[in-house]
Amino acid sequence: MSTINTSMGRYCLKAKNKGDRIKGSIAINDEGGTQLTMQDFEEHYLDDVINNVIFPVTGGNRHITLELREQMVKAGFEQPH
């Protein structure tokens, strides 16, 4: 089972691979680290988490989205082929 708990800039991503689903949350924090908003998610695939959750939450920031995807891959999350 893959897990991730990472922060990048104002974004904090927590997720676990629960068999056929990836469940987790992404939060946006202010400069002091106080949580401003949080969104829970449950998706089937890594690319769904990236496209449906992370990309929109980051306001379409491609750099942060790709970096968070890379961190998820390093943590063991895989996209089936």
C-alpha positions as CSV (number, residue, x, y, z in Angstrom):
1,M,0.0,0.0,0.0
2,S,1.4,3.3,-1.1
3,T,1.2,6.5,1.1
4,I,2.3,10.0,0.8
5,N,2.3,13.0,3.1
6,T,4.1,15.9,1.5
7,S,4.0,19.7,1.2
8,M,5.1,21.9,-1.6
9,G,4.8,25.6,-1.2
10,R,1.3,26.3,0.0
11,Y,0.0,22.8,-0.9
12,C,-0.2,19.8,1.4
13,L,-1.0,16.4,-0.1
14,K,-1.9,13.3,1.9
15,A,-3.0,10.1,0.2
16,K,-3.2,6.3,0.5
17,N,-3.7,3.6,-2.1
18,K,-6.6,1.6,-0.8
19,G,-6.6,-1.3,-3.3
20,D,-8.5,-0.1,-6.3
21,R,-8.8,3.5,-5.1
22,I,-6.6,6.4,-4.1
23,K,-8.1,8.3,-1.1
24,G,-6.7,11.4,0.4
25,S,-6.8,15.2,0.7
26,I,-5.1,18.3,-0.6
27,A,-5.0,21.4,1.4
28,I,-4.0,25.0,0.7
29,N,-2.2,26.8,3.5
30,D,-1.4,30.5,4.0
31,E,2.2,31.8,4.3
32,G,2.2,30.9,8.1
33,G,1.1,27.3,7.5
34,T,-2.5,27.8,8.6
35,Q,-4.9,25.7,6.6
36,L,-7.2,27.9,4.4
37,T,-9.1,25.1,2.6
38,M,-9.0,21.3,2.2
39,Q,-10.5,19.0,-0.4
40,D,-11.0,15.3,0.2
41,F,-10.8,13.0,-2.8
42,E,-11.2,9.4,-3.9
43,E,-10.1,8.4,-7.4
44,H,-9.3,5.2,-9.2
45,Y,-6.0,6.1,-10.9
46,L,-3.0,8.3,-10.3
47,D,-3.7,10.4,-13.5
48,D,-7.3,11.0,-12.2
49,V,-5.8,12.4,-8.9
50,I,-3.5,14.6,-11.0
51,N,-6.1,15.8,-13.6
52,N,-9.2,16.0,-11.5
53,V,-7.8,17.1,-8.1
54,I,-4.3,18.5,-8.0
55,F,-4.2,20.5,-11.3
56,P,-7.5,22.4,-10.5
57,V,-6.6,23.0,-6.9
58,T,-3.3,24.5,-7.8
59,G,-5.0,26.8,-10.3
60,G,-3.5,25.0,-13.2
61,N,0.0,25.3,-12.0
62,R,1.8,22.8,-14.2
63,H,5.1,22.9,-12.4
64,I,3.6,22.1,-9.0
65,T,1.2,19.5,-10.4
66,L,4.1,17.6,-12.2
67,E,6.3,17.8,-9.1
68,L,3.5,16.4,-6.9
69,R,2.9,13.6,-9.5
70,E,6.6,12.8,-9.4
71,Q,6.5,12.6,-5.5
72,M,3.5,10.3,-5.7
73,V,5.3,8.0,-8.2
74,K,8.4,7.9,-5.9
75,A,6.0,7.0,-3.0
76,G,4.8,3.9,-5.0
77,F,1.7,5.2,-6.7
78,E,1.4,3.8,-10.2
79,Q,-0.7,4.4,-13.3
80,P,-1.9,1.2,-14.9
81,H,-1.1,0.9,-18.5
